[in-house]
Every structure is written in structure tokens, then in C-alpha cells.
């Protein structure tokens, strides 16, 4: 293919993913998907290799890219099938993220897959929001091994009922699943049209060419990193079960156009839920190196071929079932990004920023007594790390998440909550020639009895500065003015106030006195 025709082909694949996302957003029932946009869409080839993705959630997309080949290889695919899963040890991330996979057939048989992954605020855990302070996977909700949700374009009703019956609002849950099914049907239709236009053979050749182009760009970007061995260690605050200062250790080996990330020395898996499957760790590593590639690099499997990864089985980043993983997907993945950036800062300090706020600041809550059942989940932004060429941005979702906040009007109209404060946390960014971004303050008043869970990080270990820049302020959690641990849960009554002050971003460059 000519460069122009390859670019057009890549844009058409991207457009399929974007349309899937629009369908999913517009059809979803829950604010978590419709307003916060906690979902991702992608296209894979017939072997399960990533071909294209929309600009959605990095931790969703990178983990799918790592795990999809193993998932699709074990299923006898037929037209009209849709397979769902959320098992973190069979290709998922954590249980609220439910993945739907649909095959796309051409004139020569199976040609590709369309996939979407969406975060369900209720997946059947005992605590509202399905992000509990857990110690086993089965405490986090319904575990879905790869299972047909549709056969021949007909929903398998008993499978849908099995899952939605475990939730507090089965109608809303069923609506979100219907939206995911619709998104895949739209994607399969558009991709089928594209395959028919090109023909099966030319479509396969174009995928091969796209991967080769992405790999060339990836290798050229790695050439700009000086050869060497770079080491960095950072820490998780705790696991919510008594383990504190949990190390994540990286040895990064750069050699020519190859890079290897070895996490030997990282803590063993813990009893709390900050463990993660290897696919989540891979997503964080892929994300960092994707940021170093030229913007025109296609988001396909070829871009990740020069990147090697190792984490010892049974460690925090390659946990064994039935380890709890609810926070691993959201918090540990973010710390892996910090560790990779910390290692790269030794090699290319001019291109790597200081640490960002380093937590998704997860808040889950919902009803516990009689009345209208409700579940709500959100992540809260913080400060972005500063770099040589600019200060960090304020109040942003960074790195492994890419969601919006729920509009206050939606929040207060859907749930018995009042938002009292939503503002920048001035002065929380680190000092430096370039200041780190400031975090956020978000304070809720409960209008009814409820249960809440906080899964947060960077409450003890501050986001680090770079090139002599200062560390940012750690985050703070409070209930009615009293400090709360980084990871905790509890019951609240009408009038109680929950306040989350998120960390800032690290500063860059030492200020001369």
C-alpha cells in the first residue's frame, strides 16, 4: 500500500472505534458510562492482535492488547456471537470492567473482532460501587469467565439474568449491557463494510502493513533513548489490610531498538486488593512508551513489539488467582507508570515529566437500607507533573485513566448527594522552575444513609519532583473533618460530609536561591 492509502485505512479503522464509543455512550443507562465515559473500544485482527483503538482509557486498551490473543483462541466463533468476560486472570482487569467481544466475518471466514470494555458501577459486590476493601476476588462481585452473551444475534437471557440479578438495580445494569451489545453490533457492521470494500485478502495485507509501519516508528523512538540499564523503585502507600510501603521495582534495559522492563524485586502479592494481573502492568508499560512515539504511530500490535516485559509469577504485578485486584487496575497501574517514568528520567530527563498525582482517587458509594437502590463510582483528578517545557496542569485525570467527572447536575438529580465543594487545591503542586499542577477538592454531603469506599494512593508517599523540583503535597481524605486512611470504608448518615483532597503533581527544576 502507498503511504497515503495506508493512512486512509488506519483512519477508517479508528473511525469504527470512535463510532462504537458514540453508540455505547448514547445508549448507556448509568452515569458511569454515559457521563464519565468509563469505557473503551477497539478493533483486533482474527488472531487477537490489536489493530486500532479510540482515544479512550489506557488501562483498558493496553491490557486488552496484551491479553486478547489468548482469549479469542479458545472459542469457536460464529456470526452473531458476543462473548463477555471480566475475570482478571483470563484477560480482564478488575471485575467492574466487563468486556464484550464480537467476531467479524468476511468472504474467507473470520477476519477480525470488535471489542468494548465498560466499567459497571455495580457488578454484584456486597458493598455499593463494587470497589470493596477486599482480600479475595470473589468478594469483588460476579466473576465472568468467557461466556456467550449472544449467539446468532440473540441474547442468551439466562446469562444476562445471572449477572444483573446480583446487582442492586438490575434494569440499569441490563441497560448498560444492551448498550455494549449495540456498540459491538455497530462496530461489526462498519468493519464488515470496510472488509467488503477492500476484500479479505487486501484487508489482511493492510493490517500487516499497518503493524510493520507502527513497529518501524516504535523502534525509531526507542533509538533516541541512550543504551543502558536504568533502575527505579517507588511505593504504594498500603493495601488496606495492614501492609504498608509496598515496593514496585523496575530494571529497564535499553539496547538499540529494544527495551525490556523487568519488575524483579517487586513485592509479593498482598492480602489487599492492590494486586493486578500481568496484563494491567503491561498496559502501564505500553502507555509510557506509546507517549514517546510520534503522534502518527498507529495504535496497533506492531507498536508494542519492541517492548519486553517480565514480572515474577506471584508478585504484586503478576498475581495468582484468587488474589483481590479491585485497586490494582486503578492504583497499582498508575504507580507502574511512575516507576517507568522514574527510570526513563535518568536516560532522557528533558523529555520525562515529574510524577503526576499518582492516584485515581476512587470513590464508591451507594444505598444500604430500604428505599431506592443506588450505586455510584467515580475517579477524581489531581495535579499533573511538570516538565522542562511547561508546568503541570491543574485538576486533571492523568496517565492510566481518561474519564470525565460526573456533572454536578447529574450527580445531584440522580443520587441523594449534594456537592458542597469542587475546586482546585491551591498550592498542592510541587515547587520548581516549572511548578507541578494543583490537585482538586471534592466534598459531598449525604442526604440519606449510605455506604462509601475510598481506594486512594499518594496519601503518604508524595508525588516526586524531577531535576531538582519539589515533591507535591500528598492527598487527604476526611469524614466530618476527621482524617481517614488511604483505603477505607464506612457507613454515613444524612448530613455527614466526605471530603477528598487529591495530590498535586511534582515540580521540575531546582529554583535558585
C-alpha positions, 0 to 999 in steps of 0.5 A: 500500500502507498503511504497515503492509502495506508493512512486512509485505512488506519483512519477508517479503522479508528473511525469504527472505534470512535463510532462504537464509543458514540453508540455505547455512550448514547445508549448507556443507562448509568452515569458511569458510562454515559457521563464519565465515559468509563469505557473503551473500544477497539478493533483486533485482527482474527488472531487477537492482535490489536489493530486500532483503538479510540482515544479512550482509557489506557488501562483498558486498551493496553491490557486488552492488547496484551491479553486478547490473543489468548482469549479469542483462541479458545472459542469457536466463533460464529456470526452473531456471537458476543462473548463477555468476560471480566475475570482478571486472570483470563484477560480482564482487569478488575471485575467492574470492567466487563468486556464484550467481544464480537467476531467479524466475518468476511468472504474467507471466514473470520477476519477480525473482532470488535471489542468494548470494555465498560466499567459497571458501577455495580457488578454484584459486590456486597458493598455499593460501587463494587470497589470493596476493601477486599482480600479475595476476588470473589468478594469483588462481585460476579466473576465472568469467565468467557461466556456467550452473551449472544449467539446468532444475534440473540441474547442468551437471557439466562446469562444476562439474568445471572449477572444483573440479578446480583446487582442492586438495580438490575434494569440499569445494569441490563441497560448498560449491557444492551448498550455494549451489545449495540456498540459491538453490533455497530462496530461489526457492521462498519468493519464488515463494510470496510472488509467488503470494500477492500476484500479479505485478502487486501484487508489482511495485507493492510493490517500487516502493513499497518503493524510493520509501519507502527513497529518501524516508528516504535523502534525509531523512538526507542533509538533516541533513548541512550543504551543502558540499564536504568533502575527505579523503585517507588511505593504504594502507600498500603493495601488496606489490610495492614501492609504498608510501603509496598515496593514496585521495582523496575530494571529497564534495559535499553539496547538499540531498538529494544527495551525490556522492563523487568519488575524483579524485586517487586513485592509479593502479592498482598492480602489487599486488593492492590494486586493486578494481573500481568496484563494491567502492568503491561498496559502501564508499560505500553502507555509510557512508551506509546507517549514517546512515539510520534503522534502518527504511530498507529495504535496497533500490535506492531507498536508494542513489539519492541517492548519486553516485559517480565514480572515474577509469577506471584508478585504484586504485578503478576498475581495468582488467582484468587488474589483481590485486584479491585485497586490494582487496575486503578492504583497499582497501574498508575504507580507502574507508570511512575516507576517507568517514568522514574527510570526513563528520567535518568536516560532522557530527563528533558523529555520525562515529566515529574510524577503526576498525582499518582492516584485515581482517587476512587470513590464508591458509594451507594444505598444500604437500607430500604428505599431506592437502590443506588450505586455510584463510582467515580475517579477524581483528578489531581495535579499533573507533573511538570516538565522542562517545557511547561508546568503541570496542569491543574485538576486533571485525570492523568496517565492510566485513566481518561474519564470525565467527572460526573456533572454536578447536575447529574450527580445531584438529580440522580443520587441523594448527594449534594456537592458542597465543594469542587475546586482546585487545591491551591498550592498542592503542586510541587515547587520548581522552575516549572511548578507541578499542577494543583490537585482538586477538592471534592466534598459531598454531603449525604442526604440519606444513609449510605455506604462509601469506599475510598481506594486512594494512593499518594496519601503518604508517599508524595508525588516526586519532583524531577531535576531538582523540583519539589515533591507535591503535597500528598492527598487527604481524605476526611469524614466530618473533618476527621482524617481517614486512611488511604483505603477505607470504608464506612457507613454515613448518615444524612448530613455527614460530609466526605471530603477528598483532597487529591495530590498535586503533581511534582515540580521540575527544576531546582529554583535558585536561591 
